[in-house]
Each structure stands twice: as structure tokens, then as C-alpha cells.
Amino acid sequence: MTFDDTPEEAAFRTELRAWLDANAPKDLEAELRQSTFGMFALKSVDPMTASKDWQRTKFDAGWACLHWPKAYGGRAATPIQRVIWQEEEGPYATLSGLFSIGHNMCGPTLMAWADDTQKSARLPALAKGEEIWCQLFSEPAGGSDLAGLRTSAEKDHDGWRINGQKVWTSRAHHSDYGLLLARTDPTVAKHKGLTMFFLDMRSAGVEIRPIKQANGGATFNEVYFTDVHIPDSQRLGGVGQGWQVSMTTLMNERMSMGSKMSIGFAELFDFCRDLDLDGRPALDDRAVRSRLASFAVRASGLKYTALRAISAISKGQNPGPENSIGKLVGASAMQELAMYALDLQGQAGILEDPALAPLAARFQTMLLRTPATRIEGGTDEILRNIIAERVLGLPSELRVDKNVPFNAIPTRPAGDN
Ligand SMILES: Cc1cc2nc3c(=O)[nH]c(=O)nc-3n(C[C@H](O)[C@H](O)[C@H](O)COP(=O)(O)OP(=O)(O)OC[C@H]3O[C@@H](n4cnc5c(N)ncnc54)[C@H](O)[C@@H]3O)c2cc1C
């Protein structure tokens, strides 16, 4: 396998470099370069406006949602062209975070399951950055065991009445729409009684409560539904087909997370290059070099595993469960790397104020975000189960409630601790 650009890829890279050079918001570049995993360091302008402006600029020039069909506002680019875009967009990619759930998960789900009227109404608005979408899947009783969710959708003349609660809903507080998985039939087995909808987040009866995080941010929320009405035209897939629809979303989620996971090696290397340890450059220290080598090996393993997956997709294969490897290895490597950077900072490692801490608390913020990375989109244990069962073919874990009607699964009575 060669990793050099083909002549067509080189031409694509040249074209997009020229476009970025002429159109990227360079006045924000220095600030965006300060952003790190878990911290969006834009202070001089409103981050929402800057993100929407950049998305609109890309859309108008045909550089939005590269992997989407042109009919919906994308570019119909190849998976390799998408990788080239990600390599070249650099710090400006931070401005796309607001749209990542919509573009990488909700949009592809709509493409696969919505009717033509819904697709043409919603997808171009998503590509332009006019709409922000969130994923309303997880609940207190339905996280890893997503099919255990309890939010109900009951038939209500021309539509559905929703009651229940979601949790950990990233960016719900900014969202216009959410992809909602709800239980429409509690009398059948848990995977079979689910239906998918998309919900206008400004509907009456929707209450959004932000959750304050350890790193000071508040990017996710609890979302409560009290008699929320959803028209039947906003159902995706058949009644009872929600599990299959959710698989489209989750497959795209793991693909998008695993394929571009950076563990922060370049940032750590830069930090070590400027660091003095006991009066000598840190890079001369054998122990430092050994740890750097260990991170470098994992960073390249992840890079080439992601490229292998992308190469398989470009040959027409579907993203498979092996994409779980990138997220599993990357998230824990990132956590270990951030911890090591703090060790190297000595006592300053405990500072968390960006005005006082080395490198504006870059690694501190990263360390505080990494536990969430090991949970979101599938915890380490769930990813290991997927790899064991679906990649290695090991026996599957016992799922005793799999074929039991949902309302017959024993639960602990309320208040019984
Ligand atoms: C940063 C972040 C953003 C998120 N954004 C969203 C979002 O936008 N929308 C959304 O719907 N959800 C979102 N989530 C929720 C996320 O999908 C869930 O947190 C995740 O699926 C785990 O579910 P849980 O938190 O209920 O943990 P649980 O499922 O209760 O798990 C608790 C522990 O038990 C372990 N465990 C559970 N089952 C098994 C098993 N079968 N075998 C072995 N171990 C097991 C888990 O690994 C974990 O350690 C987000 C989460 C985070 C951290």
C-alpha cells in the first residue's frame, strides 16, 4: 500500500489548499490553534456565529459535507478526498464541532430512512449550517443497553405523544432538531418495540437542562419530555423498526469517531521540545524518549488502522465493527498522554486556570475530557465486547432479557435501594 497522493489526489489537495488560503477566517487562526481536545478557545467572537459563518462559506463554495451527495448540499467526494480535507482544514475544523452530530450521524440516518420530502427539507439546511441537530438516544436506564430505554411514544390521532427523559444529549441546548428513539410497544421484546422520530427541539413540553462538567464546560444536557407532540410525518422507518434505524446512526458515529482520533502526540512532542528537565532539554532524557516512542507507535498504529478502514470503504465495503478498535485504543492513549504531560509539568501540573497553567492548561483540559471520551459512543467494555464477538468470533455474552416482552422484564420497585 502506498500513502503518497495519486495525481488526482494531489490535484484535489492543491485545489482545496488554494481555496482555504483564499477563504479561511485567518483572523481566528491563532485562537483556534489554542483549542485543544475538550476546550474551544474562541473568545474574540461569538463561537456560534463564527461556526455558522464558516459552514455557510464552505457550503456556498461546494466544500460542505464532503461525503454527502451533491443533491443534499454535499460534494460526493471519495473517502480519501475526505481524509485529505481533514488533513488540510487544520485549526478551522474546530469550527465544525457544532455540526458534527448532524453531519456525521443524523444526516446519514435521514439519507437512509427519511422520505424525499423530509430529505429535501432538512438535509440542505443541515449542510448549510442553518440547523443544528442532536442525538436523543441515551437515558438513565438505556445507555450501553440502549434497547432498555423507557421514553414512550403513544399514538395520538395525527401523530405521537412523547413522555420520558434523555440524558447526556450533546448540544441539545443549541439544537433545532433531535433524532429521538422511543418505545412504541412495551409488550414485545425490547429491541422490537422501538421507533425512531425526529423532533423539533422547540416543541411544547421539551425541557433542556445543561449538565456542568468537570472541565468547566456544559456541552451536554438532560432533556425531559412532557406530552410532546410529534407528527407521524417525522417518523423515520416503520413503527417498531427503530433499532435498525439506530444501527445506521451508531455505525456512522463509530466510524466518524474512530477515523479521526488524534491522541495529542504532536502537541506532546512540541511541549517536550521546549521543556528543560534538570537543566537539560527533555528530549535528551532517555525516559522521556522512551515514553514518546511508545506514544508515537500508538499514534501511527491508529493512523494506519483508520486509513485501512477508509481504504476498505473506498472499495465499497461497509464500515465494520473493527472501527471500534480506533476509539478503544485512542481514548485511553489520549488519557495516558495527558497524564504524562502533567507529570512532566511537576507542581504546575495541578494548575487548571488557563491564565496560570503551562500552555494555557491544554493538557489539563485534555485530561479532564478523556474519561468522557472513553464512555461516549460506546464504553471501553462495550467496545471490547463488540471486538470479541464480532471481530474475533468469541462466544457472545449472556443476554437473558433478549426475547422477553419489555414490560415483563423484572425491575426494582421505585424507592427500593
Ligand atoms: C461526552 C459524552 C457525550 C455523549 N453524548 C451523547 C449524545 O449526544 N446523545 C446520546 O444519546 N448519548 C450521549 N452520550 C451517552 C453515552 O452514549 C452513554 O454514556 C454510553 O453509551 C454509556 O451508557 P451509560 O452512561 O448509561 O453507562 P452504563 O451503560 O450504565 O454503563 C456503566 C458501566 O457498566 C459497564 N457495562 C455496561 N454494560 C456492560 C456489559 N454488557 N458488559 C461489560 N460492561 C458493561 C460500562 O462499560 C460502564 O463502565 C454521551 C456520553 C458522553 C460521556
The ligand as a MOL file (V3000), in Angstrom:
LIG
                    3D

  0  0  0     0  0            999 V3000
M  V30 BEGIN CTAB
M  V30 COUNTS 53 58 0 0 0
M  V30 BEGIN ATOM
M  V30 1 C -19.1830 13.1700 26.3510 0
M  V30 2 C -20.4150 12.3560 26.1440 0
M  V30 3 C -21.3120 12.7450 25.1700 0
M  V30 4 C -22.4650 11.9920 24.9610 0
M  V30 5 N -23.3460 12.4180 24.0180 0
M  V30 6 C -24.4990 11.7360 23.8380 0
M  V30 7 C -25.4800 12.2080 22.9190 0
M  V30 8 O -25.3070 13.2510 22.2900 0
M  V30 9 N -26.6040 11.5080 22.7780 0
M  V30 10 C -26.8460 10.3490 23.4680 0
M  V30 11 O -27.8920 9.7450 23.2600 0
M  V30 12 N -25.9390 9.8730 24.3730 0
M  V30 13 C -24.7810 10.5530 24.5630 0
M  V30 14 N -23.8610 10.1030 25.4880 0
M  V30 15 C -24.1950 8.9240 26.2980 0
M  V30 16 C -23.3570 7.6930 26.0010 0
M  V30 17 O -23.7560 7.0990 24.7970 0
M  V30 18 C -23.5200 6.7560 27.1930 0
M  V30 19 O -22.9560 7.4030 28.3190 0
M  V30 20 C -22.8270 5.4360 26.9930 0
M  V30 21 O -23.4780 4.6870 25.9970 0
M  V30 22 C -22.7820 4.5960 28.3060 0
M  V30 23 O -24.0370 4.5000 28.8840 0
M  V30 24 P -24.2630 4.8600 30.4200 0
M  V30 25 O -23.6380 6.1950 30.6800 0
M  V30 26 O -25.7180 4.7040 30.7000 0
M  V30 27 O -23.4370 3.7760 31.2340 0
M  V30 28 P -23.9190 2.2980 31.5940 0
M  V30 29 O -24.4440 1.6510 30.3640 0
M  V30 30 O -24.8160 2.3650 32.7680 0
M  V30 31 O -22.5490 1.6200 31.9940 0
M  V30 32 C -21.9770 1.7220 33.2910 0
M  V30 33 C -20.7220 0.8680 33.3350 0
M  V30 34 O -21.0680 -0.5210 33.1430 0
M  V30 35 C -20.3330 -1.0590 32.0340 0
M  V30 36 N -21.1690 -2.0060 31.2910 0
M  V30 37 C -22.4410 -1.8070 30.8760 0
M  V30 38 N -22.8810 -2.8680 30.1870 0
M  V30 39 C -21.8680 -3.7630 30.1370 0
M  V30 40 C -21.7070 -5.0670 29.5630 0
M  V30 41 N -22.6940 -5.6470 28.8900 0
M  V30 42 N -20.5140 -5.6770 29.7120 0
M  V30 43 C -19.4970 -5.0960 30.3920 0
M  V30 44 N -19.5900 -3.8710 30.9690 0
M  V30 45 C -20.7620 -3.2090 30.8450 0
M  V30 46 C -19.9730 0.1280 31.1790 0
M  V30 47 O -18.8360 -0.1260 30.3800 0
M  V30 48 C -19.7150 1.2190 32.2260 0
M  V30 49 O -18.4160 1.0910 32.7400 0
M  V30 50 C -22.7080 10.8320 25.7290 0
M  V30 51 C -21.7890 10.4410 26.7040 0
M  V30 52 C -20.6620 11.2000 26.9340 0
M  V30 53 C -19.7120 10.7720 28.0120 0
M  V30 END ATOM
M  V30 BEGIN BOND
M  V30 1 1 1 2
M  V30 2 1 2 3
M  V30 3 2 2 52
M  V30 4 2 3 4
M  V30 5 1 4 5
M  V30 6 1 4 50
M  V30 7 2 5 6
M  V30 8 1 6 7
M  V30 9 1 6 13
M  V30 10 2 7 8
M  V30 11 1 7 9
M  V30 12 1 9 10
M  V30 13 2 10 11
M  V30 14 1 10 12
M  V30 15 2 12 13
M  V30 16 1 13 14
M  V30 17 1 14 15
M  V30 18 1 14 50
M  V30 19 1 15 16
M  V30 20 1 16 17
M  V30 21 1 16 18
M  V30 22 1 18 19
M  V30 23 1 18 20
M  V30 24 1 20 21
M  V30 25 1 20 22
M  V30 26 1 22 23
M  V30 27 1 23 24
M  V30 28 2 24 25
M  V30 29 1 24 26
M  V30 30 1 24 27
M  V30 31 1 27 28
M  V30 32 2 28 29
M  V30 33 1 28 30
M  V30 34 1 28 31
M  V30 35 1 31 32
M  V30 36 1 32 33
M  V30 37 1 33 34
M  V30 38 1 33 48
M  V30 39 1 34 35
M  V30 40 1 35 36
M  V30 41 1 35 46
M  V30 42 1 36 37
M  V30 43 1 36 45
M  V30 44 2 37 38
M  V30 45 1 38 39
M  V30 46 1 39 40
M  V30 47 2 39 45
M  V30 48 1 40 41
M  V30 49 2 40 42
M  V30 50 1 42 43
M  V30 51 2 43 44
M  V30 52 1 44 45
M  V30 53 1 46 47
M  V30 54 1 46 48
M  V30 55 1 48 49
M  V30 56 2 50 51
M  V30 57 1 51 52
M  V30 58 1 52 53
M  V30 END BOND
M  V30 END CTAB
M  END
